[in-house]
Amino acid sequence: MRRSLLKLLLCSGLAFAAPQGHAAPASTRSTAEITDIQPILIGNSPVTVHPAGFPAMTITPLWRENGNAWGYTLYAVSTPDTGQPSRTTLVDTQDADHNGRLLDMLQDIPHTGEDAIQTIHFASGRVNGKPGLLLFVSTRDIGTHPVPQLSPAHIRVYQLTEGDGEPGSTPFYFALRTTLQSPVTTCHADIALSAATKITFAKWNGDQTPVPTCPQ
């Protein structure tokens, strides 16, 4: 897939260690330019990537079958533990909904696959000209409305960040950089993501057929 020419001016947040379980408060905020965004294909099997300046990172999708329309995928991002080679370390994600606490796994909400409420995507890109590993979480804001009904959506953009190695800190985590409001109301979180970034993130995570438009 070709690279997008889109440039995102993002609000840069954390750039230092976060205590285990919580993200440290940002001391400064600056403008970050993210360019050359290239989605990383994640199917139903683990994928290992090699982001510049970081050890190898493995993204593992884990399907949770509920026997109904509410099955979902958990995504675990892990890296070898440099201090204990026999161990694997989870890479956390800052949770903007709960005061910056760190999540050890990510979860999508595909519902039937045709009306996904939340989708998870990874991409490579450049942040202020430097290579970076990005995470996009696209979420429809359905409120109390039925899931298939068109709804607004927002997209959170994260960047892989290294901690400072202080005791009690997490070695690596995805730091929240900005939240984008999708310009469309839609039945599918991937459509919202594509509209906000001008990049085709058509349903890659799983075996569902891509949903390019909503039923009229």
Number of C-alpha atoms within 10 A of each C-alpha: 9 9 13 16 11 13 15 17 16 17 16 20 21 23 19 20 23 29 19 17 18 20 26 19 13 12 9 9 12 10 13 19 16 20 22 19 24 20 23 18 15 19 14 15 12 15 15 15 15 12 16 12 9 15 15 14 19 18 19 20 23 15 15 12 11 9 7 8 12 13 16 22 22 16 19 18 24 21 19 16 14 11 7 9 9 8 11 13 18 21 24 27 27 24 19 14 7 10 12 18 19 23 18 18 17 17 18 22 21 24 18 16 20 20 22 24 25 22 26 26 22 21 17 22 22 18 22 13 12 11 16 22 25 27 23 20 21 30 26 27 18 17 9 6 10 9 18 18 14 19 21 19 27 21 24 18 21 23 26 19 24 20 16 15 14 11 9 11 18 23 22 24 26 24 29 25 22 17 17 16 16 22 15 17 18 26 25 32 35 32 28 26 30 18 18 18 18 13 19 16 27 15 26 19 20 17 10 12 11 16 18 15 12 15 11 3
